[in-house]
């Protein structure tokens, strides 16, 4: 019951937390942190980072709610910081994505072909999915190329989405990119969960629904003790959107029944 109440509060009653996010951007800037996209940080790693540098790598996973996505982007543009926005097939907005890229931030792909394939074919076994990974990878390649063409921009990083189907299968979408040839065909330089990236941050913080908000600690606390921070956020955790949250909740319920 408590979990349901927390979910209802997060989806329908929570006051906007955008001002708190803006406060964090200011605090990180004032503390001397460079605030970068995943693509920018990956490029910095290739060049060789200054050991004394301080960085916040901003990653937004756009699972739902394009309205709040735009608000996050406008706040970041106001403060002249950069970040990565990873869009699912269901949240692609090419006009917004082109604006993000033109500003100097990153708009890229939040992929989920393992989960989508499992639900489409009603497969409930990870071993069965792994036996058909060639088909899943073909789907990924086709989607990736289509997004690049519509965007008119090379995509060099991607981030796997975590779906309820992945949790049931105990199989991550990231297994798609365990194939070096596929990465090379697509020109993907970094998957956001690559160890080569995550081993070069001191703390990985992901947002959570109320009342926790962040795990393992709030980012304002992290800038007191850590020099290299990866902050992963979702628009849904910053502002309620009754229409989008209701649509998403109902679709998730339907998918669970259908699968």
N, C-alpha and C positions, 0 to 999 in steps of 0.2 A: 504493500500500500504506500509506504513512504517513497519508494522508487517511482511509482506512478504520479504521486503528488509533485515530486521534484521535476519529472518530465513535463507535467502540465504547466508548472511554473515557468520552466525554461522556454517552452514553446508558446505560451500564451499570456504570461503575466510579468515576466522579467522586465524591469526597466532597461533602457538602452545602456550598453556598456561602452559605447563608442568614445565617450569622453575619457574613460579610464584608459582605453587603448592609446588615445592621443597623448595622455599624460605620460604613458610609458615611452612613446617615441621621443618626447621632449627630454625625459630623464636620461634615456640612453644617449641621445645626442649630447646633452650637457656633460655626461660622464665620459665622453670621448669615443663612443662606439661608432664605427662605420656600420651602416645598416644597408644590407645588400640582398640581392636576389640569389637564388641557388646558382643560376648561371654565372653571375658575377663572382660568387665565392669559389665556384669550381675553377674559373679562369685564374683567380688569385692563387689558388692552390697549385695550379700548374706553373705559375710564375715563381712560386716560392714565397710564402707569407713571412712578413716581419714577425718574429717571435714575440715582440713586445706589443703587437697590435691588438685591438679589441674590436670584436665583430658581433653583430646580430644578423643572422641569416633568417630572413622573413619568408615563410612559405604559407600561402593561403590555399586550402583545398576547397574548391567551390562545389560542394555537394548539392547545395540548394541556394536559393535566395540571391538573385542577381541584384536586387535593389540594394541590399546591404553590401554586396560586393563593390558596387560603384561607390558607396559612401566610404568604404575602407580605402579604395583607390584615391578618392579625392582628398582624404585626410593625409595620406602618404605624399601625394603630390604637393599639398600645401607645405609640408615639412621637408620636402626635397629629399625624401628617402626612397629606396627602391626595394622591390620584393618580387616574389614569384606567385602567380595566380594559376592554379591548375584546374582546368575545366573538364567536367565529365561530358560525355556526349549529350546528356540531358540538360546541361547548363551552358552549352556553347552560345556565346554572343559575340559574333565576329566584329561588330562595330566597337564594342567595349574592348575586346582583345586587341584590336588594332590601336586603339587609344593608349592602352597599357604599353604596348610595344613602342609606339611613337614617343612616349614619355621617357622610355629607357628602362622600365621594369619588364618583367617577363610574363608572357601569356603562353601556357603550354597545356599538355594533355594529362588529365587525371584518369588513367585507364583502368578497366575492370573486366577485360574479356574473359578471364577464367570464370568469374561469377556469372557473367551474362550467358556464356556458353552452357554452364551447368544448369541454369534456370530454363534456358530455351529448350534444351534437350532432356530436361528432367533427370539429370545425372546427379546422384547423391554420394558418389564415391570418388575420393581423390585419386585413387589408382586408375579409375576409368577415365577421368579427365586427363591424367598424365599420359595415358595411352593415346589420347587424341590432341596432344599439345601442338602438333604440326598444324592442325586446323585452327586452333585457338590463335596461334602465332600469325597465321594468314589473316585472320580477322583483325588482329591488332595492326598488322602492317597496312591493310587497306584503310582502316580508320585513321591511322597516323598520317598516311599520305594525303587523305582527303582533307584533313584538318589543315595540314601545311599548305595545301593548294589554296584553300579558301582564305586562310590567314594571309597568304602572300609573304610568309616569313619562315626561315629555317627554325625548326624546333630542335634544340640540342639537349634538353633535359625533360624528363617525365616523372610522374609520381603515381604509384599504385594506390588505387582506392581500396578501402576495407569495407566489404559488404557483409550483410548477415550470412549470405551464402558461403563466403570465405570462412567465416567462423564455424559454420556447420561442417564444411568440408575439411577444416583444419589445413587449408592450402591457400597461400597468398597469391594475389595477382602478379606479384613480382617474379614468380617462377617463369613467366613468359619471357623475361629478359635475361634468363640464365643462358641464353643462346647468344654467343658472341657474334655469329654471322648475322643474326637479326639486328643486333645493335649497329653493326657496321652498315648494313643495308639501309637502315633508317638514319644513320648519322647521329645516333644518340650517344652523347659523351658522358652522361650521368643520369642514373636513376636516383631519386631523392632518398632512397633507403640504402644506397650503396655504402658498404663499409668504408670505402676510400673517402667518402664525404663525412660520414658520421664519426669516424675515428679521428677526425680533425675538428671536432667541436668538444667543448668541455661539458656541456649539458644540453640535453634535448628536452624541450618543454612542449607539451601538447595541451591544447585547451580541452576542457571537460564541461559537461552541463552543470548548472547550478545544483548544489551549493559549493562544489569543489572548485570549479572554474579553470584551474590549471593543475597539471601533474608533471613533475614531482613538486614544483614550487611556483609561486607567481614570478613572472619575469622581472618585476621591480625588485624582488629579493635577489634574483640571480645576478643582476648587474652589480651587486655589492661584492660578490664572491667569485664570479666566473668571467673569463675574458672572451671566450668564444661560445656563443649561444645560438642554437637553432630553435626558432619559435614557430610552431605549426598551429595554425588557427583555421577556424571555419566561420563564415558569416553568421550562421545560425546561432553561434554562441555569443554574439555581440548584440543582437537585436531581434526581438520577436517579429515574425511576419506570419500573421494568422493564416492567410490564404496559402502561402507556400508550405508552411508547416503542416497544415491540414492535408493538402494534396500529397505531400511526401509520406505522412503517416498512413493515409489510406492506401497509397500505392504499395508501401512496404507490407501492409497487412494482406493486400491482394496477392502480392508476389509470394508471400509465405504460404498462403493457402494453395496457390496454383502449383507451387514447386513440391 
